[in-house]
């Protein structure tokens, strides 16, 4: 039988040998997962013995972590917007940066007031983090969530059920606006939000191994310059949004100006804003649709 402090020390040393940035944190989180306890428990009961079966299960997780599997995929959860999301390989792990995008949409919806239903399209379901968070915090919102990946749609639905908002999110499989063709959506949406793939293709292999090797390339590859999806979204979003509706896009490092220029050149968007994250990086670009020259 081994004690908590012994298995932790051994795990930390194993993670250090492969250069993990946060070996102690990783080791503690994984052990908490095996023991079904919180981290405080580990500190209070450092001399508690754990079973051979638990030691084996923990060893398997540590070995996967040494190989680069993200901790979130090993414990199947990630916190986002104060909510806990189920994740597994095949869906992008929600990032804190994306909270800036969700918060921008929430502020805008709250700012326009009114108690009527707000219709929001989320292009790129992923884990469902954006769709579910918006439905959870905006009680009058109805979300249309789109993804090309069946795995992403399944995980999105699972997270919607976990947080009790499945009745206000409709999931569609398709490529960006593909499911929205027809009278039902044309000019009917209040908000269009997206965190599209934005990594330049040649840079994907240079990302951290945890990202490059294990996270879905479909959710990362933004084309040769990383801007392919922005061109498509900006080029069509105004057709589906109401006059005065909001488009909100997360962008990669140094991409905000390019996306802002796309909106300016299209001449269908006004009130274009760039929003910085806590590190001062321009992380989100928003704009309001102006269809006055279209007779809308």
ABEGO torsion letter per residue (X at the ends): XBBAAAAAAAAAAAAAAAGBABAAAAAAAAAAAAAGBBAAAAAAAAABBBBAAAAAAAAAAAAAAAAGBBAAAAAGBBBBGGBBBBBBBGBBBBBAAAAAAAAAAAAAAAAAEEABBBBBBBBGAEAGAAAAAAAAABAABBBBBBBABAAAAAAAAAAAAAAGAAAABBBBBEBEAAAABEAAABGABABBBBBBBABBAAAAAABBAAAAAABBAAAABAEAAGAAAAAAAAAAAAAABBBGBBBBBBBBBGAAAAAAAAAAAAGABBGBBBBBBAAGBBABBBBBBBAAAAGX
